[in-house]
Amino acid sequence: MKVKALLTVPGCKVEPYFGDDVSFQPIVLDDVDGFEAELSAVTNWRSPGVTADRAGVVALGVVDLVLRWPVFSAWLNIEINGQEARQSRDVSRWQSYELLETAIGGHRPARSVATISGDAQQRIEQLWRATMHAPLPILEHLLGPLALASSAATATNPYDRVMSLWSGLELLYPGMHDRKLIEAVVRRDASFADLEEPRGAKSCPQLLRYRNTLARDPWFRPWLRTAFQTKPSTGAERVEVATLIAYAIRCKIAHGQWARFRDDRRVEAGAAERWLWQLLEREMELRLMGARLVPIRAIERTLFGRLTRDHGTAPTSRDQQPAG
């Protein structure tokens, strides 16, 4: 069965890219840069409906896992054997807040532009191909984490992103309570510290700075406070404690200890988000590719504000950190 995912995304600037399974073309939507991506695969799945659903989750999931940039104004169409899969845009079925996204052409034009690197385009193709060709039990196991990666990327504050990213890890280790899950993640293989500590050179040390404060917090269970009381001295200890701290921050958010828009906790949540993205990315790469892939810089530059001269305001720009 031939399947094709057609993705139109405003707010992301690309150079033309033509791979074996994925292509990107730059476009302009309402004076805002965007791209059209075509992701193709051949599967032996029998149900067109199931195929369309899986392909949609995988297409958005691999894009969101690589870019980590909100693409909530995207259009997604799926073709099965050259025929468009049936879809509905009956706005009478929408929640009222979904109407906030509608405007000219059906969506609110993006007010920011992220410049996507060629490395990111290649990585999206690599993950799309590996996922669509994975044995069915592996694919089924990864669909939920990919969907949660998309939920995280669509969220526009780190509190909500932390929640979705941790839930993605929970789906990868079903049935484990939190302490065993963390042990499974950090002790999956001996390469964890050697590979992940350099990649987390910003988020890992930042998380470790919160160790003493969390160790004194009586809200946490004794086993967690005890883990924070001794300063980690090796790479293996540092990445494990960083993961425990990210989990602790998630608990503060999930259990109502921190309000989701508290600015004084946003920095902690942001550090946890960056580390959890890294952990989810690691899990997906190991399960799909059998090894960690080379780190890339997915977003080269971002522009914020009004984006055309017609609006009379010059945009601002900010560099994005490497994705890996």
Secondary structure, 3 states (H helix, E strand, C coil): CEEEEEEEEECEECCCEECCCEEEEEEEECCEEEEEEEEEEECCCCCHHHHHHHHHHHHHHHHHHHHCCCCCCCEEEEEECCEECCCCCCHHHCCHHHHHHCCHHHCCCCCEEEEECHHHHHHHHHHHHHHHCCCHHHHHHHHHHHHHHHHHHHCCCHHHHHHHHHHHHHHHCCCCCHHHHHHHHHCCCCCHHHHHHHHCCCHHHHHHCCHHHHHCCCCCCHHHHHHHHCCCCCHHHHHHHHHHHHHHHHHHHHCCCCCCCCHHHHHHHHHHHHHHHHHHHHHHHHHHHCCCCCCCCCEEEEEECCCCHHHCCCCEEECCCCCC
